[in-house]
Amino acid sequence: MPPDTATKTATLHRMVMPDHMCPYGLKSKDLLERQGYQIDDRHLTTREEVDAFKAEHGVATTPQTFIDGVRVGGFDDLNKHFGKSVKAKDSLTYKPVIALFSVAALMAVAVTWLMLGTPFTGRTIEWFISISMVLLGLQKLQDVERFATMFLNYDLLAQKWVRYGYVYPFVETGAGLLMMAGVLTWLSAPAALFVAGIGAVSVFKAVYIDKRELKCACVGGDSKVPLGFVSLTENLMMIGMALWMLSKL
């Protein structure tokens, strides 16, 4: 039978060492396979092989893909070659908060169903906000130092008292947990009202008065979420929850 001239082939050079397998090499291989390529998968198994390959081809990194004998480049270059968008490392995105609030909403529905036998009641909203507070606090607690540093860019109280940035994640998480359980409202509600009130004023001033373009520390110190409407909404939700809980005392 005549050879299949439509077969697409590519050569991929990637690191596969005993102590390290390059993740971008695996991603390049997967991308090529999804594009219908047969791959000549060539492993660089030692540091010496990697250095020799880089020197031979005049490249600084691996993996490297060759299609029809022409070097395409690394994983990002391969994406561009196939017309796929490549997200800049420092580009802003709302994806983290969308994911967090979506999970919080689903958890609130699950808790409502478990506790009350129905997927939605007025308590669902309370659980949604309190669960969101806990999840947001957890993001900050992963690296309190980085959060506190980013927080200093816009929070008015933290700029006056630097240690406040280190206290905030514990207050938010603790208040959320107490509100979830519906206990010690006399403590959790004023605490949430205090931090959220300061937060709302700080965000409003930074974004809408000073017109500053900043990243929000709401989902941790490595956040790429822009400071703005979402950040303000987070604080307003906490304020609303605190006032509602206080009204029930």
Secondary structure, 3 states (H helix, E strand, C coil): CCCCCCCEEEEEEEEEECCEECHHHHHHHHHHHHCCEEEEEEEECCHHHHHHHHHHHCCCCCCEEEECCEEEECHHHHHHHCCCCCCCCCCCCCHHHHHHHHHHHHHHHHHHHHHHCCCCCHHHHHHHHHHHHHHHHHHHHCCHHHHHHHHCCCCHHHHHCCCHHHHHHHHHHHHHHHHHHCCCHHHHHHHHHHHHHHHHHHHHHHHHHCCCCCECCCCCCCCCCECCHHHHHHHHHHHHHHHHHHHCC
